[in-house]
Amino acid sequence: MKWRRALTVLLICLAALEIARSLGRLDRVIFATYVDVGNVVLEGGDPYGPRFTTWPALNTWPPFFLFIAAGLALLARLSFGGALLLWQVGCVAAIWGSCRLLAWLADERPPPFASAATLVPVLMTARLFQEHLQHTQVNFYLFLLVVLAFHLFRQRRDAWGGLALAAAASAKAVPIVFLPYLLYKRAWGAAAWTAGFLVVLNVVLPFAVFGPARTAQHWRVWRSVAALETADPTPHYMNQSLLAAMKRLLTTEGGASDPVRYAVASWPTSRVVTAFYLLAALGALGLALAFRRHPPGLHGPPGAPPFLAAELAVCLAAMPLVSPLAWKAHFVSLLAGYWLIWRVIDGRIAWGVWWASFACLTLSAPALVGERFKNALESVNVITVGALLVVGLALWAALRPLPPLPPASSATRSAP
């Protein structure tokens, strides 16, 4: 239909506009910090030194990311603007690639980008994509790597899948949650290859390049940085992780830097951190029990519904919630949840939750409500709430029969 083509053109134009905006402020994008870290690595300096201990130059990335940063720095020496342009275009391409891989995981032929099956999930997360492109983040590359890994696992290419998943978990720690998931699915080969590549990327490679002393120092400092973020008693309102939300709700210090303060308890931060880990463990146990009705393994018996795609979509949607630090751009993995939900959604309650999540994630944008009201909404965890709604709805969708999508030309669905 013409409206879908027009919408596709509009999305491409908006993405191009956001990329152009980022190229106009080269010194104020996170990509510049990636390059700065890479230059320090290339010059033999300390990538976790005093220069990188405060926002926005705070280096919270694991040691393997230093190799990525060094590569970006080498590219930026040829042309900083050109390197950023390639990075941003790659992010947009990762959106398209992820949508196609999700369809393949469901044993379907990928629909055109202009189909509703692709457009609707992208539109529901478009505000998050805009945040991602505005701040030149890395998260969509990691999202693509995780989906690619499971696509390769499904093709019984465990070594390549393990490399992709290990690369994602080494560049940013949160995707490591998929290693226990592989063990839960009894995918022993995929888990073994992933664990092996984790050792290669995080131990063997740094030892070979930096030597044992500097490698050990990098790991010690990074672990202390990660621990400080977890134990921070006053998370900034832009941190929309579940842990930050619990601190605002259960400690008097949690909302100290927020426009709105509403603590209902005065727990010590350490108790909240313990409660968060307990809640995360209970959530993981709940997912494990819910997915028991699905067959083990990553392939399933011939003719079985593609349960892996549904389970992966739920886990990807939940992934940013379990990180101690989650900006809005980290929630782009909610695309997988919306992709799954769109396939089976029906009923007034489900549609109500769908639009409530949209209100939280998109209608809270500063272009619609203003900067001050946006800050107030984030201090009451509006993005966290929206993400929890998507995770809940995605879990509901994952436990329903997964019908095949209609042909791409007619893959439309309308709310009642």
RAURMO-V154111 format. One record per pair of residues at least 12 apart in sequence whose ideal C-beta (glycine too) atoms are under 7 Angstrom apart, sorted by the first residue. I is the first residue (numbers start at 1). J is the second residue. Records with the same first field share a line. If there is no record, write none. Layout:
I: J, J
This chain:
4: 114, 115, 116, 119
5: 114
7: 119
8: 113, 114, 119
11: 122
15: 92, 133
18: 130, 133, 134
19: 85, 88, 89, 133
22: 84, 88, 133, 134, 136
23: 81, 84, 85
26: 80, 81, 84
29: 135, 136
30: 56, 135, 136, 137
31: 84, 87, 136
33: 56, 57
34: 69, 72
35: 72, 73, 76, 80
36: 57
37: 52, 59, 66, 69
38: 69, 70, 72, 73
39: 73
41: 66, 69, 70
42: 70, 73
47: 59, 66
48: 218, 221, 222, 225
60: 225, 226, 229, 325
61: 172
62: 170, 173, 222
63: 202, 206, 218, 219, 222
64: 170, 171, 201, 202
65: 171
68: 171
84: 136
87: 136
88: 133, 136
91: 132, 133, 140
94: 140, 141, 144
95: 122, 129, 140
96: 113
97: 144
98: 143, 144, 147, 335
99: 118
101: 147, 148, 151
102: 147, 309, 336, 339
104: 151
105: 150, 151, 154, 306, 308, 309, 312
106: 306, 309
107: 306
108: 404, 405
111: 405, 408, 411
112: 408
115: 408, 411
116: 411, 412, 413
117: 342, 405, 408, 411
120: 342
121: 335, 338, 339, 342
122: 335
124: 338, 358
125: 332, 334, 335, 338
127: 361, 362, 365
128: 328, 329, 331, 332, 334, 361
129: 332
131: 328, 329
132: 329, 332
135: 329
137: 329
138: 171, 172
139: 329, 330, 332
140: 332
142: 168, 171, 172, 175
143: 316, 332, 333
145: 164, 167, 168
146: 165, 168, 175, 178, 316
148: 164
149: 161, 164, 165
150: 308, 312
152: 164
153: 187, 190, 298
154: 298, 299, 308
158: 189, 190, 193
159: 193
161: 190, 193
162: 190, 193, 194, 196, 197
163: 197
165: 178, 194
166: 194, 197, 198, 201
167: 201
169: 198
170: 198, 201, 202
174: 319, 322, 323
177: 319, 322
178: 315
179: 191, 194, 195
181: 315
182: 194
184: 288
185: 296, 297, 298
186: 296, 297
187: 297, 298
190: 298
206: 218
229: 324, 325
230: 243, 273, 324
231: 269, 273
233: 247, 251, 253, 254, 269
234: 253, 254, 256, 257
235: 247, 254
236: 257
237: 257, 258, 259, 375, 378, 379
238: 327, 378
239: 325, 326, 327
240: 326, 328, 378, 381, 383, 384
241: 321, 323, 324, 325, 326
242: 276, 321, 322, 384
243: 276, 324
245: 381, 384
246: 272, 275, 276
247: 269, 272
248: 263, 381
249: 263, 264
250: 263, 265, 267, 272
251: 263, 266, 267, 269, 272
252: 266
253: 269
255: 379
258: 379
259: 375, 376, 379
260: 376, 379, 380
262: 380
280: 322
287: 314
290: 395, 399
291: 311
294: 307, 311
295: 307
305: 401, 402
306: 402
310: 340, 397, 398, 402
311: 398
312: 336
313: 336, 337, 339, 340, 394, 398
314: 337, 391, 394, 395, 398
316: 333, 336
317: 333, 334, 336, 337, 390, 391, 394
318: 391
319: 333
320: 333, 387
321: 384, 387
328: 383
331: 383, 387
334: 387, 390
337: 390, 391, 394
338: 390
340: 394, 397, 398
341: 354, 393, 394, 397
342: 413
343: 397, 402, 405
344: 397, 400, 402, 403
348: 416
350: 393
351: 415, 416
353: 389, 393
354: 393
356: 389
357: 386, 389, 390
360: 382, 383, 385, 386, 389
361: 383, 386
364: 377, 382
